[in-house]
Amino acid sequence: MAEPENRENSVLFSLRELRQIEQERVTEEEEAKRRAEEERAHAVMEAERRQREAEEARLLALQEEERRRQEEYERQQREEELRLQEAEARARVEAQAALEQQRLVQEMELRRQEVAKKRPTWLIAVAALLIFAVGGLGYKYYTDQQAAAAERERLQREKEEAEKRIAALEKDISSTQNALLEAERQAKEAKTDAERAAAQKKIARQKAKLSELRARERKTRKSGKKSKKRINLSDDCLNDPLCKQ
């Protein structure tokens, strides 16, 4: 009686083990399906995120291109206005110099005729030298005006170039800040030491890049401020022929 009973118990035990193994298999399959579904959902979310970022980058690129075109158009307009102002100033200076020289010539001629009968001829030479001296002063004034206008245009170009570099650096800083935030997020969500170490390296690189970009931005802003001050000085000198630049 004991042997059949032992066999029956052994069979029941084996059946329980088989049911347990089957239950574990079903549980593992369900767990694998759940993980696969989570990974699929994560992959879909990641793809959507990358698509959004690509679209945002495309829109930013379009906006940047439009901004550059607008700045180039405004720069050309400013240069055209400067050329017109310089041409007008040059024409006024030339006309004024011509009128002044003509007036002096007429006055000298009248005086020469008046004093020719009673004054020595050396006065005529003095008058001629005076005329040439006045003409030379007029020419020097004109050339000084031209030099001041050219210097102002050069400084204006330097200022605009500095503004462009600052805008580009601000864009790079913003991009680097976003990359740093993304690296910090990856470090927080890292599940393994390798992922965490890679995220920390990325954080260090982005911080170093951000520090360098900010230093370059400060240096460029200082350069732009100096150009602006020199432009203001050039504006003052444009109307003052005795200005020391």
C-alpha contacts under 8 A as a table, 3 or more apart, distances in Angstrom:
res1	aa1	res2	aa2	distance
1	M	4	P	5.76
1	M	5	E	6.36
2	A	5	E	5.11
2	A	6	N	6.09
3	E	6	N	5.05
3	E	7	R	6.25
4	P	7	R	5.05
4	P	8	E	6.13
5	E	8	E	5.03
5	E	9	N	6.19
6	N	9	N	5.04
6	N	10	S	6.05
7	R	10	S	4.96
7	R	11	V	6.15
8	E	11	V	5.12
8	E	12	L	6.18
9	N	12	L	5.03
9	N	13	F	6.03
10	S	13	F	5.02
10	S	14	S	6.11
11	V	14	S	5.02
11	V	15	L	6.11
12	L	15	L	5.03
12	L	16	R	6.19
13	F	16	R	5.07
13	F	17	E	6.20
14	S	17	E	4.99
14	S	18	L	6.10
15	L	18	L	4.98
15	L	19	R	6.09
16	R	19	R	5.06
16	R	20	Q	6.06
17	E	20	Q	4.98
17	E	21	I	6.03
18	L	21	I	5.02
18	L	22	E	6.03
19	R	22	E	5.01
19	R	23	Q	5.99
20	Q	23	Q	4.96
20	Q	24	E	6.11
21	I	24	E	5.06
21	I	25	R	6.12
22	E	25	R	4.98
22	E	26	V	6.13
23	Q	26	V	5.11
23	Q	27	T	6.09
24	E	27	T	4.96
24	E	28	E	6.02
25	R	28	E	5.07
25	R	29	E	6.12
26	V	29	E	5.09
26	V	30	E	6.14
27	T	30	E	5.09
27	T	31	E	6.06
28	E	31	E	4.94
28	E	32	A	5.98
29	E	32	A	4.99
29	E	33	K	6.07
30	E	33	K	5.02
30	E	34	R	6.07
31	E	34	R	4.97
31	E	35	R	6.13
32	A	35	R	5.09
32	A	36	A	6.00
33	K	36	A	5.00
33	K	37	E	6.03
34	R	37	E	5.08
34	R	38	E	6.15
35	R	38	E	5.00
35	R	39	E	6.02
36	A	39	E	5.04
36	A	40	R	6.02
37	E	40	R	5.01
37	E	41	A	6.09
38	E	41	A	5.06
38	E	42	H	6.00
39	E	42	H	4.93
39	E	43	A	5.96
40	R	43	A	4.99
40	R	44	V	6.15
41	A	44	V	5.06
41	A	45	M	6.16
42	H	45	M	5.04
42	H	46	E	5.99
43	A	46	E	4.97
43	A	47	A	6.03
44	V	47	A	5.09
44	V	48	E	6.13
45	M	48	E	5.05
45	M	49	R	6.07
46	E	49	R	4.98
46	E	50	R	6.14
47	A	50	R	5.12
47	A	51	Q	6.07
48	E	51	Q	4.96
48	E	52	R	6.10
49	R	52	R	5.06
49	R	53	E	6.12
50	R	53	E	5.01
50	R	54	A	6.01
51	Q	54	A	5.04
51	Q	55	E	6.13
52	R	55	E	5.08
52	R	56	E	6.05
53	E	56	E	4.98
53	E	57	A	5.98
54	A	57	A	5.02
54	A	58	R	6.10
55	E	58	R	4.98
55	E	59	L	6.18
56	E	59	L	5.09
56	E	60	L	6.06
57	A	60	L	5.00
57	A	61	A	6.04
58	R	61	A	5.04
58	R	62	L	6.23
59	L	62	L	5.04
59	L	63	Q	6.12
60	L	63	Q	4.99
60	L	64	E	5.97
61	A	64	E	4.99
61	A	65	E	6.05
62	L	65	E	5.07
62	L	66	E	6.12
63	Q	66	E	5.05
63	Q	67	R	6.05
64	E	67	R	4.97
64	E	68	R	6.11
65	E	68	R	5.07
65	E	69	R	6.20
66	E	69	R	5.09
66	E	70	Q	6.14
67	R	70	Q	5.06
67	R	71	E	6.07
68	R	71	E	5.04
68	R	72	E	6.02
69	R	72	E	5.07
69	R	73	Y	6.11
70	Q	73	Y	5.06
70	Q	74	E	6.13
71	E	74	E	5.03
71	E	75	R	5.96
72	E	75	R	4.98
72	E	76	Q	6.14
73	Y	76	Q	5.17
73	Y	77	Q	6.19
74	E	77	Q	4.95
74	E	78	R	6.14
75	R	78	R	5.08
75	R	79	E	6.15
76	Q	79	E	5.04
76	Q	80	E	6.05
77	Q	80	E	5.07
77	Q	81	E	6.15
78	R	81	E	5.03
78	R	82	L	6.09
79	E	82	L	4.98
79	E	83	R	6.13
79	E	153	E	7.92
80	E	83	R	5.06
80	E	84	L	6.17
81	E	84	L	5.06
81	E	85	Q	6.07
82	L	85	Q	5.02
82	L	86	E	6.01
82	L	153	E	7.60
83	R	86	E	5.05
83	R	87	A	6.02
84	L	87	A	5.05
84	L	88	E	6.09
85	Q	88	E	5.09
85	Q	89	A	6.01
86	E	89	A	5.01
86	E	90	R	5.90
86	E	146	Q	7.72
86	E	149	A	6.95
87	A	90	R	5.04
87	A	91	A	6.04
88	E	91	A	5.06
88	E	92	R	6.11
89	A	92	R	5.07
89	A	93	V	6.08
90	R	93	V	5.11
90	R	94	E	6.02
90	R	142	Y	7.22
90	R	146	Q	7.64
91	A	94	E	5.12
91	A	95	A	5.96
92	R	95	A	5.12
92	R	96	Q	5.92
93	V	96	Q	5.10
93	V	97	A	5.93
93	V	142	Y	6.31
94	E	97	A	5.05
94	E	98	A	5.99
94	E	142	Y	7.48
95	A	98	A	5.06
95	A	99	L	6.09
96	Q	99	L	5.13
96	Q	100	E	5.99
97	A	100	E	5.06
97	A	101	Q	5.97
97	A	135	G	7.45
97	A	138	G	5.75
97	A	139	Y	7.81
98	A	101	Q	5.13
98	A	102	Q	5.98
99	L	102	Q	5.02
99	L	103	R	6.03
100	E	103	R	5.09
100	E	104	L	6.13
101	Q	104	L	5.09
101	Q	105	V	6.03
101	Q	131	I	7.25
101	Q	134	V	7.26
101	Q	135	G	6.40
102	Q	105	V	5.06
102	Q	106	Q	6.18
103	R	106	Q	5.14
103	R	107	E	6.13
104	L	107	E	5.00
104	L	108	M	5.90
104	L	131	I	6.75
105	V	108	M	5.08
105	V	109	E	5.99
105	V	131	I	6.84
106	Q	109	E	5.06
106	Q	110	L	6.19
107	E	110	L	5.15
107	E	111	R	6.14
108	M	111	R	5.05
108	M	112	R	5.85
108	M	127	A	6.41
108	M	128	A	7.97
109	E	112	R	4.96
109	E	113	Q	6.17
110	L	113	Q	5.18
110	L	114	E	6.23
111	R	114	E	4.91
111	R	115	V	6.05
112	R	115	V	5.31
112	R	116	A	5.57
112	R	124	I	6.35
113	Q	116	A	5.21
113	Q	117	K	7.63
114	E	117	K	6.93
115	V	118	K	5.33
115	V	119	R	5.15
116	A	119	R	5.70
116	A	120	P	7.25
116	A	121	T	7.11
119	R	123	L	7.21
120	P	123	L	6.15
121	T	124	I	5.41
121	T	125	A	7.10
122	W	125	A	5.17
122	W	126	V	6.41
123	L	126	V	4.93
123	L	127	A	6.14
124	I	127	A	5.06
124	I	128	A	6.20
125	A	128	A	5.04
125	A	129	L	6.16
126	V	129	L	5.06
126	V	130	L	6.11
127	A	130	L	4.92
127	A	131	I	6.25
128	A	131	I	5.07
128	A	132	F	6.34
129	L	132	F	5.09
129	L	133	A	6.04
130	L	133	A	4.95
130	L	134	V	6.17
131	I	134	V	5.21
131	I	135	G	6.22
132	F	135	G	5.01
132	F	136	G	6.08
133	A	136	G	5.00
133	A	137	L	6.22
134	V	137	L	5.08
134	V	138	G	6.23
135	G	138	G	5.07
135	G	139	Y	6.20
136	G	139	Y	5.05
136	G	140	K	6.09
137	L	140	K	5.03
137	L	141	Y	6.11
138	G	141	Y	5.11
138	G	142	Y	6.24
139	Y	142	Y	5.04
139	Y	143	T	6.18
140	K	143	T	5.11
140	K	144	D	6.02
141	Y	144	D	5.11
141	Y	145	Q	6.21
141	Y	241	P	6.24
142	Y	145	Q	5.12
142	Y	146	Q	6.29
143	T	146	Q	4.98
143	T	147	A	6.13
144	D	147	A	5.10
144	D	148	A	6.12
144	D	241	P	6.50
145	Q	148	A	5.16
145	Q	149	A	6.16
145	Q	238	L	5.82
145	Q	239	N	7.75
145	Q	241	P	7.12
146	Q	149	A	5.15
146	Q	150	A	6.15
147	A	150	A	5.10
147	A	151	E	6.13
148	A	151	E	5.10
148	A	152	R	6.17
148	A	234	S	6.23
148	A	237	C	6.67
148	A	238	L	5.51
149	A	152	R	5.07
149	A	153	E	6.24
149	A	234	S	7.60
149	A	238	L	6.53
150	A	153	E	5.11
150	A	154	R	6.24
151	E	154	R	5.06
151	E	155	L	6.16
151	E	234	S	7.10
152	R	155	L	5.10
152	R	156	Q	6.04
152	R	231	I	5.64
152	R	234	S	5.58
152	R	235	D	7.13
153	E	156	Q	4.98
153	E	157	R	6.25
154	R	157	R	5.14
154	R	158	E	6.32
155	L	158	E	4.95
155	L	159	K	6.16
155	L	227	S	5.77
155	L	228	K	7.60
155	L	230	R	7.07
155	L	231	I	5.94
156	Q	159	K	5.03
156	Q	160	E	6.22
156	Q	227	S	7.38
156	Q	228	K	7.71
156	Q	231	I	6.72
157	R	160	E	5.12
157	R	161	E	6.11
158	E	161	E	5.12
158	E	162	A	6.15
158	E	224	G	7.52
158	E	227	S	6.66
159	K	162	A	5.08
159	K	163	E	6.25
159	K	224	G	5.29
159	K	225	K	7.98
159	K	227	S	5.60
159	K	228	K	6.53
160	E	163	E	5.00
160	E	164	K	6.25
161	E	164	K	5.07
161	E	165	R	6.22
162	A	165	R	5.06
162	A	166	I	6.10
162	A	220	T	6.17
162	A	221	R	7.21
162	A	223	S	7.14
162	A	224	G	5.44
163	E	166	I	5.03
163	E	167	A	6.20
163	E	221	R	7.97
163	E	224	G	7.03
164	K	167	A	5.14
164	K	168	A	6.25
165	R	168	A	5.09
165	R	169	L	6.07
165	R	220	T	7.32
166	I	169	L	5.02
166	I	170	E	6.04
166	I	217	E	5.99
166	I	220	T	6.55
166	I	221	R	6.98
167	A	170	E	5.08
167	A	171	K	6.27
168	A	171	K	5.12
168	A	172	D	6.27
169	L	172	D	4.95
169	L	173	I	6.00
169	L	213	L	6.51
169	L	214	R	7.90
169	L	216	R	7.78
169	L	217	E	6.20
170	E	173	I	4.97
170	E	174	S	6.14
170	E	217	E	7.57
171	K	174	S	5.15
171	K	175	S	6.20
172	D	175	S	5.04
172	D	176	T	6.00
172	D	213	L	7.46
173	I	176	T	5.04
173	I	177	Q	6.04
173	I	210	L	6.13
173	I	213	L	6.33
173	I	214	R	7.19
174	S	177	Q	5.10
174	S	178	N	6.29
175	S	178	N	5.16
175	S	179	A	6.23
176	T	179	A	4.93
176	T	180	L	6.05
176	T	206	Q	6.24
176	T	209	K	7.34
176	T	210	L	6.15
177	Q	180	L	4.97
177	Q	181	L	6.20
177	Q	206	Q	7.66
177	Q	210	L	7.13
178	N	181	L	5.10
178	N	182	E	6.18
179	A	182	E	5.01
179	A	183	A	6.14
179	A	206	Q	6.94
180	L	183	A	5.04
180	L	184	E	6.17
180	L	202	K	7.72
180	L	203	I	5.76
180	L	206	Q	5.54
180	L	207	K	6.99
181	L	184	E	5.08
181	L	185	R	6.15
182	E	185	R	5.02
182	E	186	Q	6.20
183	A	186	Q	5.01
183	A	187	A	6.18
183	A	199	A	5.60
183	A	200	Q	7.49
183	A	202	K	6.14
183	A	203	I	5.58
184	E	187	A	4.99
184	E	188	K	6.32
184	E	199	A	7.04
184	E	200	Q	7.72
184	E	203	I	6.50
185	R	188	K	5.16
185	R	189	E	6.23
186	Q	189	E	5.06
186	Q	190	A	5.80
186	Q	196	R	7.67
186	Q	199	A	6.09
187	A	190	A	5.16
187	A	195	E	7.37
187	A	196	R	5.20
187	A	197	A	7.99
187	A	199	A	5.03
187	A	200	Q	6.53
188	K	196	R	7.88
190	A	193	D	7.59
190	A	195	E	5.44
190	A	196	R	5.21
190	A	199	A	7.90
191	K	195	E	6.79
191	K	196	R	7.29
192	T	195	E	5.32
192	T	196	R	6.21
193	D	196	R	4.97
193	D	197	A	5.98
194	A	197	A	5.11
194	A	198	A	6.13
195	E	198	A	5.14
195	E	199	A	6.12
196	R	199	A	5.10
196	R	200	Q	6.19
197	A	200	Q	5.06
197	A	201	K	6.27
198	A	201	K	5.17
198	A	202	K	6.28
199	A	202	K	5.03
199	A	203	I	6.17
200	Q	203	I	4.96
200	Q	204	A	6.22
201	K	204	A	5.11
201	K	205	R	6.25
202	K	205	R	5.13
202	K	206	Q	6.16
203	I	206	Q	5.20
203	I	207	K	6.09
204	A	207	K	5.17
204	A	208	A	6.19
205	R	208	A	5.20
205	R	209	K	6.13
206	Q	209	K	5.01
206	Q	210	L	5.95
207	K	210	L	5.00
207	K	211	S	6.11
208	A	211	S	5.16
208	A	212	E	6.26
209	K	212	E	5.14
209	K	213	L	6.14
210	L	213	L	5.12
210	L	214	R	6.15
211	S	214	R	5.25
211	S	215	A	6.26
212	E	215	A	5.16
212	E	216	R	6.26
213	L	216	R	5.10
213	L	217	E	6.09
214	R	217	E	4.93
214	R	218	R	6.23
215	A	218	R	5.22
215	A	219	K	6.27
216	R	219	K	5.10
216	R	220	T	6.07
217	E	220	T	5.08
217	E	221	R	6.08
218	R	221	R	5.12
218	R	222	K	6.28
219	K	222	K	5.23
219	K	223	S	6.35
220	T	223	S	5.01
220	T	224	G	6.18
221	R	224	G	4.98
221	R	225	K	6.20
222	K	225	K	5.13
222	K	226	K	6.32
223	S	226	K	5.19
223	S	227	S	6.35
224	G	227	S	5.12
224	G	228	K	6.23
225	K	228	K	5.04
225	K	229	K	6.30
226	K	229	K	5.18
226	K	230	R	6.22
227	S	230	R	5.07
227	S	231	I	6.08
228	K	231	I	5.00
228	K	232	N	6.37
229	K	232	N	5.17
229	K	233	L	6.33
230	R	233	L	4.92
230	R	234	S	6.05
231	I	234	S	4.93
231	I	235	D	6.20
232	N	235	D	5.05
232	N	236	D	6.48
233	L	236	D	5.18
233	L	237	C	6.25
233	L	245	Q	7.83
234	S	237	C	4.94
234	S	238	L	6.01
234	S	245	Q	7.58
235	D	238	L	5.15
235	D	239	N	7.17
236	D	239	N	5.82
236	D	240	D	6.56
236	D	243	C	7.84
237	C	240	D	4.77
237	C	241	P	6.61
237	C	242	L	7.67
237	C	243	C	5.10
237	C	244	K	7.58
237	C	245	Q	7.43
238	L	241	P	7.13
240	D	243	C	5.42
